Amino acid sequence: MTGKMTDDMSDDPTTEGTVQHGTPEWWAAIVDHVAAHEADVPDPWADVALRSAALTADQESFLAGFDDQPPPPHVGDVDPLDVGGAR
């Protein structure tokens, strides 16, 4: 599929060759684009050995900061179906 993808399908002559968003042609353009570029992208789910499974000192410091955070507020005995006091 040729042409660029766009949401704007105005009468502008410079939009000739565009594919309107949401049409079957637009999705075909997405599939073509992904197929043309997927060989360049590593598989995120591949079994790749990590350089190190341990956290860095900066990561440990950052995560330790969560320990002193207050707990999220808790709403007591509220009926989630009681919208606007209708019940």
Residue pairs with C-beta under 8 A, 6 or more apart in sequence:
1 19
1 25
1 28
1 29
1 32
2 17
3 17
3 18
3 19
3 29
4 17
4 18
4 19
5 18
5 19
5 21
5 26
5 29
5 30
6 15
6 18
6 19
6 20
6 21
7 20
7 21
8 15
8 18
9 15
9 18
9 20
19 25
19 26
19 29
20 26
42 48
55 63
79 87
81 87
